[in-house]
Amino acid sequence: MTSSADTGAAPPLPDDLPPALSSMWRLCKLGYRHEPRLLVAAFVLSLVAALPDALLALWLKLLSEGVLERDRRLLVVAAVGLGVSATATWILRTVSTRVQRRFRDKVTIALESHVAGLQASVATIAHQERPDYLDRLAVLRDQVFVLDHMYLSLFSTAGWILRLAVTVGLLVSIHPALALLAVFALPTVLTSTWRPAVERGAEERGAQSNRLARHLFATATTAPPGKEVRVTGIGPRLVRDRRDAWERWYQPVSRARWGSSAWHTLAWAVFGGAYVGAVVFVAAGIDAAPGDVLLLLAAGARLSSYIGATVGEIGFLRGIWMDGSRRVAWLEDYARALTASADQAAPAALTEGVRLEHVSFA
């Protein structure tokens, strides 16, 4: 392994991480290349498992209409639908979870091998000499589980989005204007995709102080350096330095998290006001049937819970899991660029060696 000074032909280290969506797509193709059947099965099951739960509001509407109209057939259909939805939700969720765990177990081995191969293929130590690049590689080296968790988060997000689509369709069946509830939910989606990136940036900017705090903590609490700490009497100093380093990391992270909580509160207040207005509009504005009001209450409550779950899952996907895919893409791009640079330099080196050999013989 050579230093960066010894590899003049090596390409410079890329400063920016690749785009998030393209990086996630590359990681999906990598998972499909290693486990195509399990990936497709896990994705399809996550979508199928979302349907029975989303249809509960429809069965409740049919049940209320059957009671009001004294329609025995409608009552039976609604009751059977409720039972099938409840049972199918549990069965499909259990099967989907087991398939996804098996897929993650298998794809983790492939991803760990892929990341290890990428890091081993980099012939220089330039990426080991800069703290900002060490911050990027630390996630892949110490927390490679974020890569296989990205698949689970992606599948879960797709399932929540399908639930949202079905729920919005049920609301539109009452009145087309109720589709605006999804519009009033957009601020929550915006904050869930925007604020995790801000928090992640604050954590990465303070990563050096966080590493120093962990190092000082390990120095003061582990057995190997314990004797030197006691002999030199630097225990109180280590405690103070560790606290100062931790505060330098936590203060900007805390400010970013408080800002995120304020934005999330404002976004949910907008959606909550729209939901109350929708109930008043259906019950008093258009004088809808009791079944439609019950459908709105059930579907609206489901919509708020689905939006909360979708927002939370998108936040994890945007802030943690997708970040790991970007780091893998970054390392792949650099390793590929370094390989191409070495391939281009090889003929020139061979020509130079032949020329020197000819001069020595002459």
C-alpha positions in Angstrom: 0.0 0.0 0.0 1.4 3.4 -1.0 0.8 6.9 0.3 -0.9 9.6 -1.6 2.4 11.2 -2.4 3.6 8.1 -4.1 0.7 7.9 -6.5 0.9 11.0 -8.6 -1.4 9.5 -11.2 -4.1 8.5 -8.7 -7.4 10.5 -9.2 -8.3 13.0 -6.4 -10.8 11.9 -3.8 -14.3 13.0 -4.6 -15.5 15.6 -2.2 -19.3 15.2 -2.6 -21.4 12.1 -2.1 -23.3 10.9 -5.2 -27.1 11.7 -5.5 -29.3 9.8 -3.1 -31.8 8.2 -5.6 -29.2 7.0 -8.0 -27.1 5.6 -5.1 -30.1 3.8 -3.7 -30.9 2.3 -7.2 -27.3 1.1 -7.5 -27.6 -0.7 -4.1 -31.0 -2.2 -5.2 -29.4 -3.6 -8.3 -26.5 -5.0 -6.2 -29.0 -6.7 -4.0 -31.0 -8.1 -7.0 -27.8 -9.4 -8.5 -27.0 -11.5 -5.4 -30.5 -12.4 -4.2 -33.0 -11.8 -7.1 -35.8 -14.1 -5.9 -35.8 -13.2 -2.3 -35.7 -9.4 -3.1 -38.7 -9.7 -5.4 -40.6 -11.9 -2.9 -39.9 -9.5 0.0 -41.0 -6.5 -2.0 -44.2 -8.1 -3.3 -45.2 -9.5 0.2 -44.6 -6.0 1.8 -47.1 -4.6 -0.7 -49.7 -7.4 -0.4 -49.6 -7.2 3.4 -50.5 -3.5 3.2 -53.9 -4.1 1.4 -56.0 -5.8 4.1 -55.2 -3.2 6.7 -56.1 -0.3 4.4 -59.5 -1.8 3.6 -60.8 -1.9 7.2 -62.4 1.5 6.8 -64.5 0.2 3.8 -65.7 -2.8 5.8 -66.8 -0.5 8.7 -68.8 1.6 6.2 -70.5 -1.5 4.8 -71.2 -2.7 8.4 -72.9 0.6 9.4 -74.9 0.6 6.2 -76.0 -3.0 6.8 -77.2 -2.1 10.3 -79.1 1.0 9.2 -80.7 -0.7 6.2 -81.2 -4.0 8.0 -79.5 -5.8 5.1 -78.4 -9.2 6.3 -76.3 -9.9 3.2 -74.4 -6.6 3.6 -73.8 -7.4 7.3 -72.4 -10.8 6.5 -70.1 -9.4 3.8 -68.8 -6.6 6.1 -68.3 -9.1 9.0 -66.4 -11.6 6.7 -64.4 -8.7 5.3 -63.4 -7.5 8.7 -62.4 -11.0 9.8 -60.4 -11.7 6.6 -58.7 -8.4 6.7 -57.6 -8.9 10.4 -56.4 -12.4 9.8 -54.7 -11.7 6.5 -53.0 -8.7 8.0 -51.4 -10.9 10.7 -50.5 -13.8 8.4 -49.1 -11.7 5.6 -47.1 -9.5 8.0 -45.6 -12.6 9.7 -44.7 -14.2 6.4 -43.4 -10.9 5.0 -41.2 -10.4 8.1 -39.7 -13.9 7.9 -38.9 -13.5 4.2 -37.4 -10.1 4.7 -35.2 -11.4 7.5 -34.0 -14.2 5.4 -33.3 -11.8 2.5 -31.4 -9.4 4.8 -29.3 -12.2 6.3 -28.2 -13.4 2.9 -27.7 -10.0 1.4 -25.7 -8.8 4.4 -23.0 -11.3 3.6 -22.8 -10.1 0.0 -22.8 -6.4 1.0 -20.1 -6.9 3.6 -18.0 -8.7 1.1 -18.6 -6.0 -1.5 -17.7 -3.2 0.9 -14.6 -5.1 2.1 -13.5 -5.7 -1.5 -14.0 -2.0 -2.4 -11.9 -0.8 0.5 -9.2 -3.4 -0.2 -9.1 -2.4 -3.9 -8.1 1.2 -3.1 -4.3 1.1 -3.5 -3.6 4.4 -1.7 -4.0 5.6 1.8 -5.2 9.1 0.9 -8.7 8.3 2.1 -7.2 7.3 5.5 -5.4 10.6 6.0 -8.3 13.0 6.0 -10.8 13.1 8.9 -13.8 13.9 6.7 -13.2 10.7 4.6 -12.7 8.7 7.7 -16.2 9.9 8.8 -17.7 8.5 5.6 -15.8 5.2 5.8 -16.6 4.7 9.5 -20.3 4.0 8.6 -19.4 1.4 6.1 -16.7 -0.2 8.3 -18.5 -0.2 11.7 -22.2 0.1 10.8 -22.6 -1.9 7.6 -26.0 -3.0 8.9 -27.4 0.3 7.5 -27.0 -1.1 4.0 -29.3 -4.2 4.5 -31.7 -2.1 6.6 -32.1 0.2 3.6 -34.0 -2.6 1.8 -36.3 -3.1 4.7 -37.0 0.6 5.0 -37.6 0.9 1.2 -40.1 -2.0 1.3 -41.8 -0.5 4.3 -42.1 2.9 2.6 -43.6 1.3 -0.5 -46.2 -0.5 1.7 -47.1 2.7 3.6 -47.5 4.6 0.3 -49.8 1.9 -1.0 -51.9 2.2 2.1 -52.1 6.0 1.6 -53.2 5.5 -2.0 -56.0 3.1 -1.1 -57.1 5.4 1.8 -57.2 8.5 -0.4 -59.2 6.5 -2.9 -61.8 5.7 -0.2 -62.0 9.3 0.8 -62.4 10.5 -2.8 -65.4 8.0 -3.1 -67.2 10.2 -0.5 -66.3 13.6 -2.2 -63.5 14.6 -4.6 -62.6 17.5 -2.4 -61.4 15.2 0.3 -58.4 14.4 -1.8 -57.1 17.8 -0.5 -56.4 16.0 2.8 -53.4 14.5 1.0 -52.3 18.0 -0.1 -52.5 19.2 3.5 -50.2 16.3 4.4 -47.5 17.5 2.1 -45.9 19.7 4.8 -45.2 16.6 6.9 -43.6 14.9 4.0 -41.5 17.9 3.2 -40.2 18.2 6.8 -39.5 14.4 6.9 -37.4 14.6 3.8 -35.7 17.9 4.6 -34.9 17.9 8.3 -33.1 14.5 8.5 -30.5 15.8 6.0 -30.0 18.8 8.3 -29.5 16.6 11.3 -27.2 14.3 9.5 -25.1 17.2 8.4 -24.8 18.5 11.9 -23.8 15.0 13.1 -21.2 14.7 10.4 -19.7 18.1 11.1 -19.2 17.2 14.7 -18.0 13.6 14.0 -14.4 14.5 14.8 -15.3 15.7 18.3 -17.5 12.6 18.7 -14.6 10.3 17.8 -12.4 12.2 20.3 -15.0 11.8 23.0 -15.3 8.1 22.4 -11.5 7.8 22.4 -11.1 9.6 25.7 -13.9 7.5 27.2 -12.2 4.3 26.1 -8.9 5.5 27.5 -10.4 6.3 30.9 -12.6 3.2 31.3 -10.8 0.3 29.6 -8.2 -1.9 31.3 -5.0 -1.5 29.0 -4.5 2.2 29.6 -6.0 2.0 33.2 -2.6 1.7 34.9 -1.1 4.7 33.1 -4.2 6.8 33.9 -3.8 6.0 37.6 -0.1 6.5 37.7 -0.1 9.8 35.9 -3.2 11.0 37.7 -4.9 12.4 34.5 -8.3 10.8 35.2 -10.1 14.1 36.0 -8.5 15.8 33.0 -9.8 13.0 30.8 -13.2 13.4 32.2 -13.2 17.1 31.5 -11.8 16.7 28.0 -14.3 14.0 27.2 -17.2 16.2 28.4 -16.0 19.2 26.4 -15.6 17.1 23.2 -19.0 15.6 23.7 -20.6 19.0 24.1 -18.9 20.3 21.0 -20.6 17.4 19.1 -24.0 17.5 20.9 -24.8 21.2 20.9 -25.2 21.6 17.1 -27.0 18.3 16.9 -29.3 19.4 19.7 -30.1 22.7 17.9 -30.8 20.8 14.7 -33.2 18.4 16.5 -35.1 21.2 18.2 -35.5 22.9 14.9 -36.8 19.7 13.4 -39.4 19.3 16.3 -40.7 22.8 15.7 -41.1 22.2 11.9 -42.8 18.8 12.5 -45.2 20.4 15.0 -46.2 23.1 12.5 -46.7 20.6 9.7 -48.9 18.3 11.8 -50.9 21.3 13.0 -51.7 22.1 9.4 -52.9 18.5 8.7 -54.9 18.3 12.0 -56.8 21.5 11.1 -57.6 20.1 7.6 -58.8 16.8 9.1 -61.2 18.6 11.5 -62.5 20.8 8.6 -63.1 17.6 6.5 -65.2 16.1 9.2 -67.3 19.2 9.5 -67.6 19.4 5.7 -68.9 15.9 5.3 -71.2 15.8 8.3 -72.7 19.3 7.9 -71.7 20.7 4.6 -72.8 18.0 2.1 -75.1 16.2 4.6 -73.6 12.8 3.8 -75.0 9.5 5.0 -73.9 8.1 8.3 -71.9 5.4 6.5 -69.9 8.0 4.7 -69.2 9.9 7.9 -68.0 6.7 9.5 -65.8 6.0 6.5 -64.3 9.5 6.8 -63.6 9.0 10.5 -62.1 5.6 10.0 -60.2 6.4 6.8 -59.1 9.8 8.2 -57.7 8.3 11.3 -56.0 5.6 9.2 -54.7 8.4 6.9 -53.1 10.3 9.8 -51.5 7.1 11.2 -50.3 6.1 7.7 -48.9 9.5 7.1 -47.1 9.4 10.5 -45.7 6.0 9.6 -44.7 7.0 6.1 -43.1 10.3 7.3 -41.2 8.4 10.0 -40.0 5.7 7.5 -39.1 8.3 4.9 -37.1 10.2 7.6 -35.2 7.0 8.4 -34.7 6.2 4.8 -33.6 9.8 3.9 -31.5 10.3 7.0 -29.7 7.0 7.8 -30.3 4.2 5.4 -30.0 6.1 2.1 -26.9 7.8 3.5 -25.2 4.4 3.6 -26.0 3.7 0.0 -24.5 7.1 -1.0 -21.3 6.2 0.9 -21.1 2.9 -1.0 -21.6 4.6 -4.3 -18.9 7.2 -3.3 -16.4 4.4 -2.6 -17.4 2.5 -5.8 -16.8 5.6 -7.9 -13.4 6.3 -6.3 -12.3 2.7 -6.6 -13.4 2.6 -10.2 -11.6 5.8 -11.0 -8.5 4.6 -9.3 -8.6 1.3 -11.3 -9.1 3.2 -14.6 -6.2 5.5 -13.7 -4.0 2.5 -12.9 -5.0 0.8 -16.2 -4.0 4.0 -18.1 -0.8 4.3 -16.3 0.3 0.7 -16.9 1.2 1.1 -20.7 3.2 4.3 -19.9 5.1 2.5 -17.1 5.8 -0.5 -19.4 7.1 1.9 -22.2 9.3 3.7 -19.6 10.7 0.4 -18.4 11.5 -0.7 -22.0 13.2 2.6 -22.7 15.3 2.4 -19.5 16.3 -1.2 -20.3 17.4 -0.1 -23.8 19.5 2.7 -22.4 21.2 0.4 -19.9 22.1 -2.1 -22.6 23.4 0.7 -24.9 
